[in-house]
Amino acid sequence: MSDFRAWRVDEKNDGSFVGSEQTCSTDSLPLVGDNNESEESVLVKVTHSSLNYKDAMSASGNKGVTRSFPHTPGIDAAGTLLGKDGSVLVTGYDLGMTIDGGFGECIRVPSKWIVAPNPFAVGEESSAKSACRLSMIYGTAGLTAALCVSKLIEVGGAKPDDGRVVVTGASGGVGSISVELLAKLGFSVVAISGKADDPSSKNRLMELGATEILGRDALEANPRPLLRPDYAHAIDTVGGKPLAEILKKIAPGGSVAACGNAAGLKVDTSVLPFILRGVQLLGVDSVEISLEEKHRMWIKLATDWRCPVTETSVREIGRHEIDGCLKAMLRGESTGKILLDHSLTKDNGCEGVARAKL
């Protein structure tokens, strides 16, 4: 595999950033192992990726995510090692940020980044392509959701009979999987979403298992340092002011797993939730955690923590649809999970797509 297709972003002379499908060569993929030694890098033929907010930021030219262009986004990738059988997956580290990512049909990454074998390659999901597809339905969003839920349970001591758990950004990738996973484990879930007034979004959150759905106004700024303890625990996917308000509403001994910053980097809060109610703020990182911890979470998602609603409601796209989907994410118009299947192509110039058989 010397040449491959990729959705690649170029920086124009006027400072704008434009993504397009291009033909690339594996020879152009730099060696990325420690000390730049070739034996520490591996080539992966990518069959699937998934779209994340960080990909949208990279494609828009956000230099806090990607500093050098041209660049291929895609912080998730699943496929096969070139010349070998079986499926593998890669998420996090610098994939899709400084290293060309899963929006291309081939990536070169350090071997120590690889989760192998793909935990979804078991039982009825025996084919490599089926396993890749399933793992990328979850992707970094699913991994992050699993880490949040795991941290609430293992560190925060969360139990279903503690009371309601609130999830912010519930219509997004991380939020929606968090809602379904918590509901699957027996928790009563309150979903907060900017799309709460949209009937289809509301119905989807109910299908995922939310028992109550609220709009963003539920977290309007309040000057009081503590508010009525409405929630036992929380998963916050947005950061900023919503996180500050959530902390005021957590019951004594509760925990908040925080994993996002779409609403802002700064959290203006007081120490009172922590010293008067013993609230725990638990940071969740899905990028630089150990490969062992990633593998542990992937096994959970592939077995006991499977989310059937997410798996059946995912939107599947080809490379030609990436641009529109990423721009919708930046506008806050995207919901649920979007799966990139590199075998989906334009059907002879028509708007439809033709999907290669698994």
Summary of the structure (lengths in Angstrom):
residues: 358
radius of gyration: 20.4
end to end distance: 20.0
largest distance: 64.4
contacts: 1267
relative contact order: 0.14
helix: 33%
strand: 25%
